[in-house]
Amino acid sequence: MSTKVIAGKSIQVNDEGFMLNPGEWTKEIAAEIAKEEGIPELTAGHWKVIDFCRQNAGDGKSPTLRTITNGTGLSTKELFTLFPKGPAKKVAHIAGLGKPEGCV
């Protein structure tokens, strides 16, 4: 466990950079993490997925890719367009949630 300054706030993160306390998350933090993940700007489509994940996180755990596609009505292809190279892991990171189970 370590501390990282994101959007001017000290945040507790694990060794992979995932936030340990989802309650510390803000939209400003999400925007900064998105930039680190190669997403320069969060659009309405991004926020739809992020908000869904935050609302459906059980004990700070991110929903699975299947849960996200079913819950948002977006296809897996659309999620890969919004969050390239591993949408479940990227959206969990941006949304301030734990790493999804089954992600490498």
C-alpha positions as CSV (number, residue, x, y, z in Angstrom):
1,M,0.0,0.0,0.0
2,S,1.2,3.5,-0.8
3,T,0.0,7.0,-1.2
4,K,-0.3,8.8,-4.5
5,V,-1.3,12.4,-5.2
6,I,-4.0,12.6,-7.8
7,A,-5.8,15.8,-8.7
8,G,-4.2,17.5,-5.6
9,K,-5.4,14.8,-3.1
10,S,-3.4,12.1,-1.3
11,I,-5.0,8.8,-2.2
12,Q,-4.3,5.3,-0.8
13,V,-3.5,3.0,-3.7
14,N,-2.3,-0.6,-4.0
15,D,0.8,-1.8,-5.8
16,E,-1.0,-1.6,-9.1
17,G,-2.4,1.9,-8.5
18,F,-6.0,1.0,-7.8
19,M,-7.6,3.1,-5.1
20,L,-8.1,1.3,-1.8
21,N,-11.0,3.5,-0.6
22,P,-13.6,4.2,-3.2
23,G,-15.1,6.9,-0.9
24,E,-12.0,9.1,-1.7
25,W,-13.0,9.1,-5.4
26,T,-14.1,12.3,-7.2
27,K,-14.8,13.2,-10.8
28,E,-11.5,15.2,-10.8
29,I,-9.6,12.1,-9.7
30,A,-11.3,10.1,-12.5
31,A,-10.3,12.7,-15.1
32,E,-6.6,12.5,-14.0
33,I,-6.5,8.7,-13.9
34,A,-8.2,8.6,-17.4
35,K,-5.4,10.8,-18.7
36,E,-2.8,8.4,-17.2
37,E,-4.7,5.6,-19.0
38,G,-4.4,7.3,-22.3
39,I,-8.0,8.8,-22.4
40,P,-7.5,12.5,-22.7
41,E,-11.2,13.5,-22.1
42,L,-14.1,11.7,-20.5
43,T,-17.2,11.9,-22.7
44,A,-20.8,11.2,-21.8
45,G,-20.3,7.6,-22.9
46,H,-17.4,7.2,-20.5
47,W,-19.4,8.7,-17.7
48,K,-22.3,6.3,-18.4
49,V,-20.0,3.4,-17.9
50,I,-18.1,4.9,-14.9
51,D,-21.4,5.8,-13.1
52,F,-22.9,2.4,-13.7
53,C,-19.8,0.7,-12.3
54,R,-19.7,2.9,-9.2
55,Q,-23.4,2.3,-8.6
56,N,-23.1,-1.5,-9.0
57,A,-19.8,-2.0,-7.2
58,G,-20.3,-4.6,-4.5
59,D,-17.9,-3.9,-1.6
60,G,-15.7,-1.7,-3.8
61,K,-15.4,-4.5,-6.4
62,S,-15.9,-3.6,-10.0
63,P,-18.6,-5.3,-12.0
64,T,-17.5,-7.8,-14.7
65,L,-17.4,-6.9,-18.4
66,R,-20.5,-8.9,-18.9
67,T,-22.3,-7.0,-16.2
68,I,-21.2,-3.7,-17.6
69,T,-22.4,-4.6,-21.1
70,N,-25.7,-5.9,-19.9
71,G,-26.3,-2.9,-17.5
72,T,-25.3,-0.1,-19.9
73,G,-26.6,-1.5,-23.1
74,L,-23.2,-1.0,-24.7
75,S,-21.5,-3.8,-26.7
76,T,-18.1,-5.2,-25.8
77,K,-16.8,-3.5,-29.0
78,E,-18.2,-0.1,-27.9
79,L,-16.5,-0.6,-24.5
80,F,-13.2,-1.4,-26.1
81,T,-13.6,1.8,-28.2
82,L,-14.2,3.9,-25.0
83,F,-11.6,2.1,-22.9
84,P,-9.0,0.5,-25.2
85,K,-6.9,-2.5,-24.2
86,G,-8.9,-3.9,-21.3
87,P,-12.1,-1.9,-20.6
88,A,-13.0,-3.7,-17.4
89,K,-9.7,-3.0,-15.8
90,K,-9.4,0.6,-17.1
91,V,-12.9,1.6,-16.0
92,A,-12.4,0.1,-12.6
93,H,-9.2,2.1,-12.2
94,I,-10.8,5.3,-13.4
95,A,-14.0,4.7,-11.3
96,G,-11.9,4.3,-8.1
97,L,-12.8,0.7,-7.6
98,G,-10.7,-2.4,-7.0
99,K,-9.2,-4.5,-9.8
100,P,-11.9,-6.7,-11.4
101,E,-11.6,-10.4,-10.5
102,G,-10.1,-12.4,-13.3
103,C,-8.1,-9.5,-14.8
104,V,-4.4,-10.1,-15.3
